[in-house]
Amino acid sequence: MNLILVGINHRTAPLEVREKLWMSDDEIKACVKQYYNNVLSECFILSTCNRTELYGVIPSSESNGVDVNHTIEQIAQSLIEFKSAGNTIKRKHLYTFGTLPAAKHLLKVAAGIDSMVLGDVQILHQLREHFLLADETQTTGMILHRLVQTASRVGKRTRHETHITAGAVSVSYAAVELAIKIFADIESKSVMLIGAGETGELTAKLLVSRGIKNVFVTNRTRSKAEELTTALGGTVVEWDSFVSVIPTMDIVISSVTSPNYILTKEQLEQVRKQKQQKTLFVIDIGVPRNIEPAVNEIENVFLHDLDSLTHIVDQTMYKRKTEIPKVNEIIFEELKEFYEWMEALEVVPTIKDLRSHFENVRQEEVGRLVHRFSDKEKELVDTITKRIVNRLLHDPTIGLKEENKQNREEKSKTQQIVRRLFGLKPTTTISNDFIETEDN
């Protein structure tokens, strides 16, 4: 049997292309049903804003090099057709892997090193959720269960054994990390959001997630401020009077579009006098800048703009990149174990068929003579002949299992010899075309 992957992601297509292949939960369920027991014996789909990937298992009866390639191409085309995206998505936008490269790719995804944001912590949760969708639809099986378990283990290990997820990787995260460094008791602090833009809103939400309960929002359009405070549980401050409220704040996040500074050094000097020795942390993520840079000269006022926050993000990304070799070591260890497990499955059909062959011969020969024996003797003959068969098959079974430690060519040759010697139907193994690893 062959494990396969057909997918699209941020490396192979821009957002306007890959969004055409994005699938809702209902679409995922419908799509996996389309392939299950028709083309694939197992399948699940992972679909996020940055990737849509179908993982499947082609049953042994289909597993020869030509059929696998043909099946993959069919799936690639039908995925495009399923979303009626032929006018946007081309075959060149899709990547395809088989067996070992497919497994390795999923482990890299789970580790967060194949994400747009290196060390992405959300993808592992998304992977589990989407696998559960397929599991509920009953389109998964032994191989994909084992693969996703391995991927989950890789995700956990990389988070515990490396620093791939450490530090801030966005302006909003950087701002929050700085706030936490400045204020040890961050939960008790008050934050004012000036402007209800996307970046400012995200920063405020992150602060709220860290325990801050006192959130104040001001915006030129009051209705937008009201929407945000409803979501965050905060208080609206009138735009014309927000400066007068700043002395009661600990953190100010400004994110508005304005040709002039909305907070000047002079204004914040007056604020500092009212706050006395208390610290004020100011985050300016507006373009153009919302706050006069000279504010940084004021004692106990800490101002950070986009440049300083971006510098922090760049440093974090550099540090994360240095962790990639450690992550790859974990992936290699887990991939090796998964592949050895999958390789071991190849010998199972031969052992099963060999035992079935011997059992059929035993039953046939016993059946010819069983009428000559009493009921008690029949039980004894049945027991003795079963033991003989088990003894005869003991060493061949051990030998076939030991073959898993040999190279692929020798192992395949041994299985085919056994099948020819005992008249067993030939079977196929994992195609050599699909065991080479993808490039790092």
N, C-alpha and C positions, 0 to 999 in steps of 0.2 A: 504494500500500500504506500501511497505517496502523500505527504503533507504539502499543500500548496498555498500560495498567497498571491492575491491580485489586489493592488491598491493604488492610491493617489495621495500625495501629501504636499506640504509646503515646499519641498525640494524639487518636485516635478511639475508643479502647476501653481499659478498665482491664485489669489483668493477668488477672483471672479470666475475661474474655471473650476476649482475644486469644490466650491459651494454648490455647484450643480449636481454633484454626486453625494452631497450630504443627505443623510437619511434620518427621519424621525423614528421613534421607537416602533410605531406601527409599521412603518416602511421596512424596518430591519426584520421584523417578524415575518412580513409577507415575502421578503426577498429570500431569507434563508429557507423558507418552506418551498420556494420555487426550485432550489437546488437539491434539497434533501431527498435522498433515495431516488433521485432522478439522475443527477450527475455525481453527487457527492454522498458519501456515507455519514459524514459529519460536517458541520459548518457553523461559523458564527461571524458576525460583522461588527467591527469597531468603527464608529463614525463620530468624529468630533469636528470642530471648526477648522482644524489643520490637517485632518486625514480621514479617509474612508478606506478600510481594508477588509477584505474577505479572506478568512482562513478556512480551509477545507481539507477533507481527506478523500482521496480517490481510492475506491476499494481495489483489492488485489486483482480482480478480474479485468480491471482497466489499466493496470500498472505496467505498461511498457513505454519506452521512451517516446514513440510516435503518438500514442494515445494521450499521454500526459500533456505533451505540448499542444495537441489539438484541443484537449479539454480546457486547458488554461486560456487559450485564445477564445474559445467559445464563451467562457465565463467573463473574460474581459469585455467582450462585445456586448454580452447580455446585460452586464451591469450598466453600461452606458444606455442601452435600450430601456432598461427598467426605469430609469429616471428621465427618459426622453431627452437626453442631453447630447445627442449626436451632432447637433449644430455647434456645440461649444467644446465638448471633450473629444480629443483625438486619442488614438491608441498610444501615441508617443508620451502622453501625460501619465500613462499607467505603468507601474513596475510589476514584475512577476518574479516570484521565487518558488523554489520547490524544496521540500524536506529540510535539510540543515540550514540553508540560507533563510528559509521562511521562519524557522524556529528562532534563529539568531536575531532576525529582525524584530520579532515580538519581544524578545528579552531586552533588546536595546530600547524599544519603546517603553517598556515597563520601568527600565532604569532611568528614563528621562533624558537619555543622550541622543535621541532621535527627534526631540521636540524642537519647536521654534525657539522656545526659551529653555536653554540648557538646564537640566535638573528639575524640569516641570514636576510638581508634586500632585497635580490633578489627574494626570493621565492614568495612573494606576487605579484610581477609583473609577474612572470612566471605563477602563478595561473590564473591571469586575462587573460593573453594572450592565454593560452590553453583553458580556458572556452569559449573565443570568437571563437576559432576554431570550437568547437562543436556547438556554437550558430549559426555560419555561415552555418554549415552543417544541422542546424535545428533538432538537436537531444536533445535539452534541453527543459525544461518546467518549470512550476510554482515552483516545489519543489527545483530543483537544482538552479534556479535563486535565490530563497530565501536563500538557503544554502550558495551560493557564496557571496551574499550580506552580510550575517551575518559574513562570514569569512573575507571579506574585512574590515568590521567594526571592527572586533577583531584586525586585523593587524594594522589598523590606531590607535586604542585606545592603544595598547601595546606600540606603538612608541611614543605616546604623553603622556601617563599616567605612564609609567615605564621607566627604564634605561636599558632595555634588549638589546638595540642596541648600547649603549654607549661604547666608547673606542676602542682600536685596538685589532683585533683578528687574525692578521697574522703579520709576521715579516715586510712585506712591509708596512702595515697600521701603525704599530708601528713606523717605521722609518719616515713616512710622518708626523705623529702626533707630533713627537719630533721636526722635522724641523719647523713645524708651530709654536711650542712653542718658539723656538729659534729666528725665524725671523717673526716679526709682519707683515712685508710687503713682504710676500713670493712670490707674483706675479712678483716682480721686480728682483728676484734672478736668478743666473745662476747655472746650475747643470751639472756635468760631470759624465757620466756612463762609468766605466772601466769594459769592458766585456759585452757582449750582451746576458747573460744567462737569464733564465726564471724569477728568483726572482728579479734580478736587473732590468730587463725590466719592470716588474710589478710595482716596486717601482718608476721608472721613469715615467711611465704612470700615476700613481696616483698623482705624483707631477705636471705633465702637466695638469691633470684634476683640480688641485687647482689653475691653472692660470699661472704657470711658462712657459715662452715662449723660454727662452734661454737654450737649451739642446745641450750638446756636448757628442759625443759617440766615444770611442776608443776601438779597439778590435784587437787581433793578426791577425784575418782574416778580412780584410777590408770590404769584401762583406757583412758580417753579420752586421757590423756597418752601412753600407749604407742602408741595409734593415730597420734597426730600425730607422734611422734618417728620412727615407722616411715616415715611419708610424707616427713618432712624430713631424716631421717638424724641425729636428735639424741639427747639423753640425758634420761632421766626423773629428776626430783628429787623426793624424798618431800615431801609437803605439810607435814608437821610440822617439817621442817628447812630449808625453802627460804631463809629469811632468812639463815642461816649461809653460804649459797653466794653471795649477792649480792655480797660484796666481790670476788669473782673475775669479776664481770660488768662489761660496759661499757654494755649497754642492758637495761632491764627494761620489759616490756610487761605491764600488768595489765588483765585483762578478766574479772572475776568478779562475781557478784551477792552482795553482803554488806551487812548493815545497819550494819556498823562498818568503820572503816579497817583494812585488812590490813597496811598499812605506815605507820608514824607518823614524825613528825619525829625523835623520840628514837632510834628504831631506825636510821634512815638517817644520823643523826649518828655513830652507832657504826660504821656501814658506811664512812662517809667517812674516819674515823680509820684504819681498816684499809687503805683504798685509798690513803691519804696524799693526794697531789696529783692523782691520776688522776680523770678526768671520769666521771660516771655520768649517763646519759641515761634518764629515766624517762617512760614514756608511760602515762597513766591513761585508758583508754577504757571504764571500768566505769560503770554507772549503778545505784545511786548511786556517787559517786566512791570509789575503792578506796584512795586515798593522801591523807594529810593535806596540804592545800594549803600549810601552813607549811614543807613540805619545800623549797619554792623559795627559802627564806631560807638554805639551807645552801650554802656555797661549793663550786663545782665539781659541784653537783647541779642538773640542768636538768629541771624537771617541766613536762609539757604535758598538759592534760586535753582533754575533748571540745570545750569552748568555744574554747580557743585554736586547736585544730586546725581546727574548723569555720570560724573567722575566716580562717584561711589559705586554706581551700577557697573561701570566698566571694570573697576577693580574686582568686584565680585565675580563677574563673568570670567576674568582672567584666572582667578583662583579656582573657579569651578572647572575650567578647562584642564587645569593641572591634575584634576582628580580623575579624568577620563581613563588613564591607564589602569588605575585601581578598579574602576567599574568594569573595564574590559576583562580583567582577571576573574572577577566574579562571574561575568557572563560566560567566559570560557569554561569555568568549573561546572556551572549548572548546565550549560549546553552539552558538555561531554557526558554528563550523567544522563541527561534526557536522551541523547542519541544512542548511548549504550542500551538504555531501556527499550528504545524503539527498535534497535537492531535485534535485541533478544526476541522481539515479537516475530521476526522472520522465521526463526527455527520452530516456533510453536506449531504452525500448520503441518510441517513435516513430521514432527513427533506425534501429533494428534492423528495424522493419516496413517502413520506406521502402526500405531497401537490399534487403530480401527481395523486395519488390514489383518493384523494378527488375531484380533478378537473375532472377526468374521470367519477366518479359517478355523479357529478353535470351535466356534459354535456350529459350524458346518460339519466338522468331523465328529464332534460329540453327538450332534443330532442324528448321524447315521447309525450310531451304536447304542443310543440312549435307551431304546426299547428292550435291550437285553438285560438291563439293570433294574434292581428294585428301587423304590423311592429313596431309601437310605443310601444305596450305592450311587444313585444319580447325583445326590448332594456331594458325595465324596469325590466323584469324577469331576464334577463342576469345579470344586475347590482346588483339586490337584492340577487340573489343566490351566486354571487361571494363574496358579502359582508358577507353573512352567513358563507360561507366556511372559509373566512379569520378570522372571529370572532372565529369560532370553533377551528381553528388551532393556534390561537395566543398563548394561554397558553401552549399547548404542544410544540410549537416551542421554546418558552422561556425556558421551562423546560428541553428540550433536550440540549439546549446551556449551561444551568447551570450545566448539568451533567459533562461538561468538567472540572469542579472544583473538582469533586469527584475522588476517586481512579479508576484505570483502570478496576478492576473487576466489580465494581458497575456500571460504565458507560457502559461497554459492555453488562451487564445483562439488563440494562434499554433499550438499543437500540434493543436487541433481543426480549424483551417483547413487545415493540411497534410494531415491525415487525410481530410477531405472532398474536397479537390482530387484526391487520388490514390486515392480509393476504399478507404482503409484502415479497418479495423474500429475504431469508437470505443473509447477507453480512459478510465479514471478516474484522478484524481490524488488527492493527500492531501486529505482533507476539510477545508474551512475551519473546521468546528466543532472541529477538533482541533489547531489551530496556535497558539491563543492561549496565552500563558504563564500558569502559576499564579502566585498572589500570593506575594511573598517572605515 
